[in-house]
Amino acid sequence: MERPAWAPQGIDLSVPSVSRIYDYYLGGSHNFEADREAARRAMDVFPGLPKIMQANRAFMRRAVRWAVEQGVTQFLDVGSGIPTFGNVHEVAHAAAPEAKVVYVDNDPVAVAHSRAVLEGEEHRTGVVSADLRSPADILGSGEVRRLLDPDRPVALLLVALLHFLEDGDDPWGKVAELRDALAPGSLLVLTHASVEGGPRRPEEGAEVEGVYRNIGSPLVLRSRREVERFFDGFELVEPGLVPMPSWRPEGPVDQEDPVVFTGFAGVGRKA
């Protein structure tokens, strides 16, 4: 397999990555055949995944704009993935040119491409190679210390990430570690995969979990109650924990494809 010029040395092109699979869902070009094959298998058992991911991104953009309206201009995007059009820094800077954004991911392609995209923007953006499983590596990174003022509110984005941490990884504890480092008034912005309350059957959820498990990246579809636990220490803002299109929509949602009402989205504020 020929290695594209943008692919960092040392990565195995035959091993799928959730970041690159996500990039494929969104129509991106920074993915390999192994990623595309895994994505196609997932879409076979759980139709509509690209539309769900587009709804996920649309929620993220609305949440970033809302955060700026609330006076929050610092963003820590963990599990940021491969930059695509309308990413956090573009949305934030359109609303507040002085906004600071730090991207965090553990995928070498995502990190390398993020740094390439953000070249020349180092005064207001940064990229960290780290994993949510080690909050200390994120909080102690040079880019976080350089760009984010710990005494001012930060919007912590955990978008389409937490469902890739198994219960044994203690994702609730990892979120709490990050929360405890944030100033009062900080925001938690998250989405999480689930079949509860949505149009997909639990059997379909089990099948897509199996696809991701087979590529070595377990996917955990959690219940509403389990997702709400991530907001311990935060107060959910209106409209609460809802399907992604229902969070502060900018237009009518009754024409949306029912599949995009799969999973949950919410924003919480730290007291």
N, C-alpha and C positions, 0 to 999 in steps of 0.2 A: 504494500500500500504506500503510495507516494505521500510524503508528509508535506502539507501546505506550509507556505512561508510563515504564516501567522501562528502555527502550532509550536509551542515551546518544546525544546528537546527534552527527552526523558519521559514523556507521557506515552502510554500504550494506546495507540489508536484503535485497538480492537476491544477496549473496555469502555462500555457506555458510561456517561456522566449525567447526573440529573440536571446540571446547569446547561449542558449542551442539548439534552433532550428538550428542555424548556425552550431553548433557543430555536430548535426545530419547530416546536408547536407554534411559536410566534412568527415563523417565516424567516428566521435568521439564516445566516450562511456559515456560522462558526460551529459546525457540527460534523461528525464523521458518519460513515455508513453504519457503524455499530450503534451510534446514537439514533439514527433514523430508523433502523430496524427495531430497536426497543420501543421507540415511540409508536411505530405502526402496530406493534403487538398490543401496546396499551390502548390505542385507539380502537382496535378490533374488539376488545372486551369492554371498553368504557367509551362509547362514541361521544364525540363532542368535546374532547379534551382541548383542542386548540381554541374553541370558543370560550371555554372556562378560563383558560390562561389569558385570553384577551380581556375578559371581564375582570380578572385579577389585576391586570395592569391598569385598567381604567379606574378601578377602586384606588389603587396606589396613587395615581395622579390626582384624583379628587382629594384624597387624604393629605397629600403634600400641600396642595393649594390651601386647604382648610387650616393646616398647621401654620402656614405663613400668615393667614388671616388672624390667627390667635396670637401672633407675635413670636412664634417659634421659628427660628431661622438656622438652627443647627440640626443636622440629620446624620444619624448613624444607621446605615443600611446593611444589615447582617444577612448573608446569603443573597447578595445582590445579583449574582449571576452575570451573564454576558450583556454588556450595555446594548440596548436597542433604542429606537426612536422613542422620545418621550420618557427618558429615564429620569431618576430623581433629581439629578443636578440640573437638567434642562428645565424641568417644571419649577423647581425651587428658584433658580436664577431668573426665570422669566417673571416671577412674582416678587423676588427680593434679590437683586444682584449681589448683595453682600452675604448671602447665605453660604454656610459652610457645610460640605457634604463629605462624609467618609464612607467608602464602600468596603465591605468585608466579604471575602469568599475564600473557600478552600480549594477551588478548582483552578489549576494553573492556567488554563485557557482564559477563564473569566478574569483572573488577576492580570495576566499579560495584556489582554485586549483592553481592559479598563484603563490600564496605565497608558496605552497607546492613544486611546480616545481622549484622555484627559491631559495629554501633554500640553504644557503651557498654561494649565489651570491650577498649578500647584498651590497658588496663594489662597484658593478657596475650595479645593477638592483634594482628596487623598485616597489611596487604595491600600488595603491591608490584607495580607495572606494569613488567614486565621480561621478558626472553627468555633462555632457556638458552644461546642462541648468544652471549650476552655475560655470562659469569659475573661480570665486574667490576661490572656494573650491579646485579647481585643482591647481591653481597657488600658493595658500597659504599653500598647504599641506607640511608636513615635508619631504616627500620623494622627491618632486620636489626641495625644497630648499636645501636638502642635496646633491642631485646628479647632478642637472643641473646648470651650470654656466650661469646666465642671460646675461652675457656680450659676450657670444660666441653663434654662430648659433645653432639652434635646428631644427630638422626635426619634425614637428607636423603632426602626422598621424591621419586622420579622415577617416578611410577605412570602407565602408559599414555601416556608422553610421548616416550621416546627413539625410538620407531619413526616419529615425525614429523620426525626429523632425518635428512637424507640423509648418505651417507658424506662428501660434499664439505663438509658442515658440521663435520666432525671431532667427532662426538658423544663419542667416547672421550676426546679431549683436553679437551672442555668439562667432562666429569664429573671428569677428573683435576684440573682447576683448582679445582673446588669441593672435591674430596677434600683437596687440599693445604692448604686453609684451615680444615679441621676438626680439632678436638682429638682426640687418641688416645681410643679407646673410642666414637667416633662410628659411626653406622650408615648404610648405604646400603640403602634399601628401593626395589625397582623391580619393574615388570612390563614385559614386552615381547611384542609380537605376533610369532607365528611359526606356521608349519604343520608344522615338524619335530616328529615324535613324536606329533602330534595326529590327530584324526579327519578333518581337512579336507585335500583334495588340493592339491598345488602349483598346479594349474590354477585352483582356486577362489581361492587366495591371489593369483595374478596378476590375476584379474578384480577383486578388491576393491582391489588396489593401483591398478588402472586407474581405478576410480571416484574414489578420492581424488586421483589425479593430475589428473583432469579438472576437479576443483573448485579446483585450485591449492594443494593441501595434500598433497604426496607422502607415501605410507605405505610404509615399508620393512619387509618381513617378513624378519627375520634368522635365521640359524642359531643353534643352541645355543652353538657355539664363539664366534660373534661377540657374543652376549649375555654370555657369561662374561667377555669382555674388559673389560666395564664394571666388573667387580669387581677389577681390578688394584689392588693396594694395600689391599684388604680381604680378610678371611678369611670365606668363606661359612659361615654358621652352619647347623646341621642344620635341615632335611633337605637343604640345598643348593639348587640351581637346579632347580625342579620345576614341574609344572602348578599353576596357582593354587589349586585345591581341595586339593592335596596338601601345601601348606605349613601345618604345624601345625594340622590341622583340629580343630574343636571337636566334631565328630560324625562318623558314618560317611560315607564318600564314595562308597560303591558304588552308591548310589541316584541319584547326580548324573547329569544329562544329559551324555552323552559330549562334547558340543560345548564344555563349559566347561573341558575339558582341553586347549584350544587355547592355545598361548603359554606363556610362562615367568614365574615369580615367584621372587624370592630376597631374602635379607637378608645383608649382609656387615658385618663389624666392622673398623674401622681399628685397627691395632695401635698 
